[in-house]
């Protein structure tokens, strides 16, 4: 409904004008013809069609600019999202690589609980999977992003 707000306003105004012309008994089209005849002596009636065309194209241009602006904003959001994902992936991959040093140290340490190492591997696999699924998001919105990192 919000997309047709101006259409609804136009419909309401048109309906009110139509009802008023019926109630008052005035024929607006005849009044318009009388106005045009009155403008004939000043030769202003020749400006009506070009002015109407100019106004119509100006409105089309305004609508097109608004649409182009929205598209450009969405493109910028996508660029920012992709840059954020790349940066996040880079940071986390560096972290995961650095944490491998701790794993190697734990493996080389005698009497270190192997169950903890198994838990460590699960954590690393889960984090890597979430990063990968976040990178594969095709529809950039809050729901799809949150869905991509939900534990499976």
SULVEN-V888057 format. One record per helix or strand of 3 or more residues. SS is the DSSP state (A for helix, B for strand). FROM is the first residue (numbers start at 1). LEN is the number of residues. If there is no record, write none. Layout:
# SULVEN-V888057
((SS;FROM;LEN) (SS;FROM;LEN))
This chain:
# SULVEN-V888057
((A;2;23) (A;28;13) (A;46;63) (A;114;22) (A;142;7))
